Amino acid sequence: MIHVMASSVINAPVSSIWRLIRDFGALGRWLPGVKSCVIEGDDSGDRVGAIRRLEMGDVGVIREQLLALSDVDHAVTFSIIESALPIRNYRSTISLLPITASNVTFIQWRGQFEASADHAASMEARMPTQIYQPAFERLAKILASESAPS
């Protein structure tokens, strides 16, 4: 099993970031490279078991299932159930922790998956640098623009 992780500090309170993260169907708003993101069927974006269908610019369609969502722990866990990516058994958790001294947020995205020897190193490098960290940067930009004086 390959384990990957990225973390960052975002200059916004947990509640502001959580409002974006907790909606499983809103990933397209803050993850670069997403062409479309919809929740399948009649599920809401906060129901455990919901499946989202992502159309990604570089890898086509990815289907993911919401496994856990905690408003207490500010954490969301999901798995990939269908993808053209050369990985299997992908599961990840995005969690938020308040940094109370300055009312900012520590965000962490952890993932684990299996991959063939041919793809293990490239996927291990890709997840944190090309997916997780750019998502943090997009979240920070969204929140900065929302709090900027008009």
QUIBELNOR-V915745 format. One record per helix or strand. SS is the DSSP state (a for helix, b for strand). FROM is the first residue (numbers start at 0). TO is the last residue. If there is no record, write none. Layout:
BEGIN
ss;from;to
SS;FROM;TO
SS;FROM;TO
END
This chain:
BEGIN
ss;from;to
b;1;9
a;13;20
a;23;29
b;33;38
b;50;55
b;59;69
b;74;81
b;87;98
b;103;113
a;119;146
END
